[in-house]
């Protein structure tokens, strides 16, 4: 399956938190969007990997993504090394995205920075013909390199290089976030409170979206960073 946009995320719920509005917007615009989660989030304090998988499927339906996969890498302990790079290369070559959205370049959770580096490096390696991989049927995969890799902004504030207007899709983003009932604020839950399970975390997500939106003259926005200068064909592409 050929995708227009592929989100590479360290954990189930990373995509929804950091770029759920952008996903929803591009699906609404007619683009095919998919998510590949690196881990099952098995080290999370609340919930179980099985429950997280159900929640991820619910969020995927809400956002209407074309596909959602999980690579089953080890939560907390995956590395940006050849073994893990090849696993991500296979996913990139499978879906042939034009644009990849990856984790924040640094963040509170150690997996996010690692996920950013792993996703970025794998996208480069995926374009090298001498890096050989095979698909699930044992067929050799052709090289593929996305045209652009952009990094989301997650828990910690990072100055964005560009901001996407998600005003018409913010509520859908938050619906997808709330699909992860085990992870976020639930007054009926008896599980331990965590950094992301307090009501203040959801308020932070809205406040950040308001701040980014205000910066570009809209109600809500999501910010991204780049490692390479984005090129435009016309000054009018910037308005």
C-alpha positions in Angstrom: 0.0 0.0 0.0 1.3 3.4 -1.0 0.7 6.1 1.6 1.0 9.9 1.3 1.9 10.4 4.9 3.4 7.9 7.4 3.7 8.7 11.2 6.5 6.8 12.9 5.8 6.9 16.6 7.6 5.3 19.6 4.4 4.5 21.5 0.7 4.1 20.8 -0.8 7.5 21.6 2.3 9.5 20.5 0.8 10.2 17.1 -2.5 11.3 18.5 -0.9 13.6 21.1 1.6 15.3 18.8 0.0 15.3 15.4 -3.5 14.0 15.6 -5.0 17.2 14.2 -2.6 17.1 11.2 -3.4 13.5 10.6 -7.2 14.3 10.6 -6.7 17.3 8.4 -4.8 15.4 5.7 -7.2 12.5 5.7 -10.0 15.1 5.2 -8.0 16.6 2.3 -8.0 13.1 0.6 -4.5 12.0 1.5 -3.8 8.5 2.6 -2.2 8.5 6.1 -0.8 5.6 8.2 0.7 5.1 11.6 3.5 2.7 12.6 4.0 2.4 16.3 7.4 1.1 17.4 6.4 -0.4 20.7 3.3 -1.7 22.5 3.9 0.7 25.4 4.3 -2.2 27.7 6.2 -0.2 30.3 3.3 2.2 30.8 2.2 2.4 34.4 -1.4 2.2 33.6 -3.2 -0.3 31.4 -1.8 -3.3 29.6 -0.3 -3.8 26.1 -3.5 -5.6 25.1 -5.7 -2.7 26.2 -3.3 -0.2 24.5 -3.7 -2.2 21.3 -7.5 -1.9 21.5 -7.3 1.8 22.2 -4.9 2.4 19.3 -7.3 0.6 17.0 -10.2 2.8 18.3 -8.0 6.0 17.8 -7.1 4.8 14.3 -10.8 4.5 13.4 -11.6 7.9 14.8 -8.8 9.5 12.7 -9.7 7.3 9.7 -6.1 6.4 8.9 -5.6 3.8 6.2 -3.4 1.5 8.3 -1.9 1.2 11.7 1.0 -1.3 12.4 3.1 -2.1 15.5 6.7 -3.2 15.1 6.8 -4.8 18.6 10.1 -3.2 19.5 11.0 -3.2 23.2 9.5 -0.3 25.1 12.1 1.8 26.8 15.0 -0.2 25.5 14.9 0.0 21.7 18.0 1.6 20.1 18.9 3.4 17.0 21.1 0.5 15.8 21.2 -1.6 12.6 18.7 -4.2 13.9 16.1 -1.6 14.7 16.9 0.6 11.7 16.2 -2.3 9.4 12.9 -3.0 11.0 11.8 0.6 10.4 13.3 0.5 6.8 11.0 -2.4 6.0 8.0 -0.4 7.1 9.1 2.7 5.1 9.6 0.6 2.0 6.3 -1.2 2.6 4.2 2.0 2.6 6.4 4.3 0.4 5.3 7.6 2.1 6.1 10.9 0.5 6.1 12.5 3.9 7.1 11.1 7.3 6.2 12.5 10.7 8.5 11.3 13.4 8.8 11.8 17.2 10.1 15.0 18.8 13.9 15.4 18.6 14.0 15.5 22.4 11.4 15.1 25.0 10.7 14.1 28.6 10.4 10.4 27.7 13.7 8.8 26.5 12.0 6.9 23.8 10.9 10.0 22.0 14.3 11.3 21.2 15.5 7.8 20.3 12.4 7.4 18.1 13.1 10.6 16.3 16.7 9.6 15.5 15.6 6.0 14.6 12.9 7.2 12.3 15.1 9.8 10.6 18.0 7.5 10.0 15.8 4.7 8.8 14.2 7.0 6.2 17.7 7.8 4.8 18.8 4.1 4.8 15.6 3.1 3.1 16.7 5.0 0.0 20.0 3.0 -0.3 19.8 0.2 -2.9 22.6 -1.8 -1.1 20.6 -1.9 2.1 18.6 -5.1 1.4 15.4 -6.0 3.0 12.5 -8.5 2.3 8.8 -8.1 3.0 6.6 -10.5 5.1 6.4 -12.8 2.0 10.1 -13.0 1.5 10.1 -10.7 -1.5 12.9 -8.3 -1.9 11.9 -4.7 -1.2 12.8 -1.8 -3.5 14.6 1.3 -2.1 12.4 4.2 -1.1 13.2 7.5 0.5 10.5 9.9 1.6 10.7 13.4 0.2 10.5 15.0 3.7 10.8 14.0 7.3 9.3 16.4 9.9 9.4 16.0 13.7 6.5 16.5 16.0 6.5 18.5 19.2 5.4 16.4 22.2 5.4 17.1 26.0 8.3 19.6 26.2 8.0 22.8 24.3 10.2 23.1 21.2 10.2 26.2 19.0 8.4 25.1 15.8 9.8 25.6 12.3 6.3 25.6 10.9 2.8 25.2 12.2 -0.2 23.4 10.7 -3.7 25.0 11.1 -5.8 22.3 12.8 -8.7 24.5 13.8 -11.3 22.4 12.0 -9.9 19.1 13.3 -8.9 19.9 16.9 -11.9 18.2 18.5 -11.3 15.0 16.4 -7.7 15.0 17.6 -8.9 15.2 21.3 -11.4 12.5 20.7 -8.6 10.3 19.4 -6.4 11.2 22.4 -9.3 10.3 24.8 -9.6 6.9 23.0 -6.6 5.9 25.2 -8.8 5.7 28.3 -6.2 3.8 30.3 -3.6 6.5 29.8 -5.3 9.9 30.2 -7.6 11.5 32.8 -10.4 9.3 33.9 -12.1 10.2 37.2 -13.4 6.7 37.6 -9.9 5.1 37.3 -8.3 3.5 40.4 -4.9 3.2 38.7 -1.9 5.4 39.8 -1.7 8.9 38.5 1.0 9.5 36.0 2.5 12.5 34.2 -0.1 12.2 31.4 -3.1 11.0 33.4 -3.8 14.3 35.2 -6.4 16.7 33.9 -3.7 19.3 33.5 -2.0 17.3 30.8 -5.1 17.5 28.5 -5.3 21.2 29.3 -1.7 21.6 28.3 -2.5 20.0 24.9 -5.2 22.5 24.3 -3.2 25.4 25.5 -0.3 24.5 23.2 -2.7 24.1 20.3 -4.1 27.5 21.1 -0.6 29.1 21.3 0.5 27.6 18.0 -2.8 28.6 16.4 -2.4 32.1 17.7 1.1 32.4 16.2 -0.4 31.9 12.7 -3.7 33.7 13.2 -5.9 30.6 13.7 -7.7 29.0 16.6 -5.6 25.8 16.9 -2.3 24.6 15.5 0.3 21.9 15.7 4.0 22.6 15.4 6.8 20.7 13.7 10.6 21.0 13.4 12.8 20.2 10.4 16.4 19.0 9.9 16.6 20.2 6.3 15.3 23.5 4.9 11.9 22.9 3.3 11.7 24.3 -0.3 8.8 26.0 -1.9 7.9 26.7 -5.5 6.3 30.0 -4.8 6.1 32.6 -2.0 2.3 31.9 -2.2 3.0 28.4 -0.8 3.7 30.1 2.5 0.3 31.7 3.0 
